[in-house]
Each structure stands twice: as structure tokens, then as C-alpha cells.
Amino acid sequence: MSVSVKLSAGSNFPSIRVNTLDGNTISLGRAGHDATSQMVVVYRGQHCPRCTKFLNQLEEYKTRLLKIGIDILAVSADSKAQLEAHKEKLTTSFSIAYGLTQEQMQQLGLYISIPRSEQETDHDFAEPGLFVINRVGVIQVIDLSNNPFCRPELEALVSGLEWISDPDNDYPIRGTFAY
């Protein structure tokens, strides 16, 4: 049994850089597209049909998220070639990065799995994780799973983020007491 360090709500998001298909290196948790916050979605990889479905469904919420200042970045441990192949099944327009290393997965406190066979994939991979990082680089929302079947329900998540973003609600970061 290994020890896993989990990130805490209200803490600074770690500095992690990843590559995109267009040859750029970008930082996770740094908003782009005139947004003030970023949703980082870690997915298992091209081998996971549930990930493909989730990313395609997330695309349907992109406009609502941008309206409240949140852009989306998805990332996996897949190689560049694997992401290129996966793009054929994706209907997304948000940024997707590749090459998340095992060390970076551990920095993010993700659950990591070993492939069941070479037909599944050729590398260890992260189980699903979702982080919303606010304008000052602090983690506002964390959702981690140790399997592909538990993920946030997108309508509930986006509705909640819309509510949190309303200054009249003065909603603090929750779940900051950890031991």
C-alpha cells in the first residue's frame, strides 16, 4: 500500500506544465481565453470510452463556463500520437494536453492505475480528477475518483459554479479543514 498526498481545497495549485498538439507548453491552472479561472479535467486517456463521453458532454457546458470566467483544459498521460488518435472521437473545442507524468499525477494527488493489458494502453494513467482553480491560483473545487465510473454530474457542477461565481452569494471555498 502506498501513501498518497491529496491537494486541499483553498491551497495553491501546483505549478505543472504540459504540452498541447499545436506544440505549445501550457501551465495547468492558469486561465486563458479571457477567463479568470480554469477547470482542469484529468482523464484516463484515449482507451477510456467514459472519458470520451465525459469530455464531449463537457463541451456542451463550455459557453456557460466561459460566461462565469472559467475556461477548460483537459489532460491525460497519453502520448502525442494517442491524443491525435483520440481527437477523432472528440467533439471538443477546449484545450487538451498530453504527456502528464507519473510525478505530476502524484503532485495532483490523483489515483494512478496500471493498465490491465497492452490492449488497454501502454502506460500507467491517472484516474479521473477535476480541479477548479480561481483567479489567484487557489483550488476552489476538487473532485477525485479511483475509477472511471464516478465523475461529477455536469449540470449540477456547472450550476453550482454559476452560483459560487455570483458575488451576491459570497460563497467561501468549502472543505478547507483537513488533517
Beta strands, then each sheet from edge to edge (+ up, - down):
strand 1: 17-20
strand 2: 25-27
strand 3: 37-42
strand 4: 70-75
strand 5: 95-98
strand 6: 112-113
strand 7: 125-126
strand 8: 129-133
strand 9: 139-144
sheet 1: 2+ 1- 5+ 4+ 3+ 8- 9+
sheet 2: 6+ 7-
end
